[in-house]
Structure formats: C-alpha cells, structure tokens
C-alpha cells in the first residue's frame, strides 16, 4: 500500500498555483512599468501646478 495523500494539501496547493498564474496574467495585462508610473505622476503634478498658476487672485 502506498503512502497516504493529504487531499486538502493537494487542493490548497492547486488553488495557490491557479491564483499565482492568474495574478501573473493580470500583471502582464494591466501592469505598468516604473517609468510609465513615474511619467504619469510627473504629468499629473505639472497639470496641478499649471492649474494652480491660473487661479484668479481677488
């Protein structure tokens, strides 16, 4: 007779592997590089500065 197999462990390991694969797919699909994030943040900061510079002083 063979060694007993813990089915709960197998089920959880499979679920973890599936979740990891799904996370990797989403990272490729939706992820952005550090350069893209920095560029977007810089542009947003510049837009905010430009908008603040156009305020009317009364």
N, C-alpha and C positions, 0 to 999 in steps of 0.2 A: 504494500500500500504506500502511496506517495505522501509527501508532506502536505499537511492541511493548508489550504489557501484562505486567507482572510479576505472575503469578498468586499467588506466595507473599505478596506485599504485600497483594493483594486479600483473600486468605484470612485473613491475620492481622488486617487492619482489620475484617473482618466478625466475627471471633471477639471482638475487643475491643468492638465495638458491642453484640454479643449479651450479653457479660458485663456491660457497663455497664447495659444495660436490665434484666438480671436483678437486679443489685445495687440499682437504683432501686426495683424492685418489692419486694424484701426490706426495704428501708429503710422503705417505706410500711407493709408488713405487720407487721414486727417492731420497728421503731424506736420509741423513746420520746423525748419532748421533754425538754429540760434540766430543766424544772420537775418533771416526773414522776420523773426520776432523783434530783433533789435531795430531793424529798419522801420517796422510798423510803429513801434513805440516812439522812435525819434520823430517820425512824421506826425504822430498824434500830438506830441509835445510842441512841435513847431506850429501846428494848426492852433493849438490852445494859446500859444504866445501871440500869434498873429491876431487872433480874435480879441484877446485882451488889449492889444495895442490899438484896436479900432474903437474902443469904448469912448463914449462921449463924456467929457468932464463938464459938469454943470456947477 
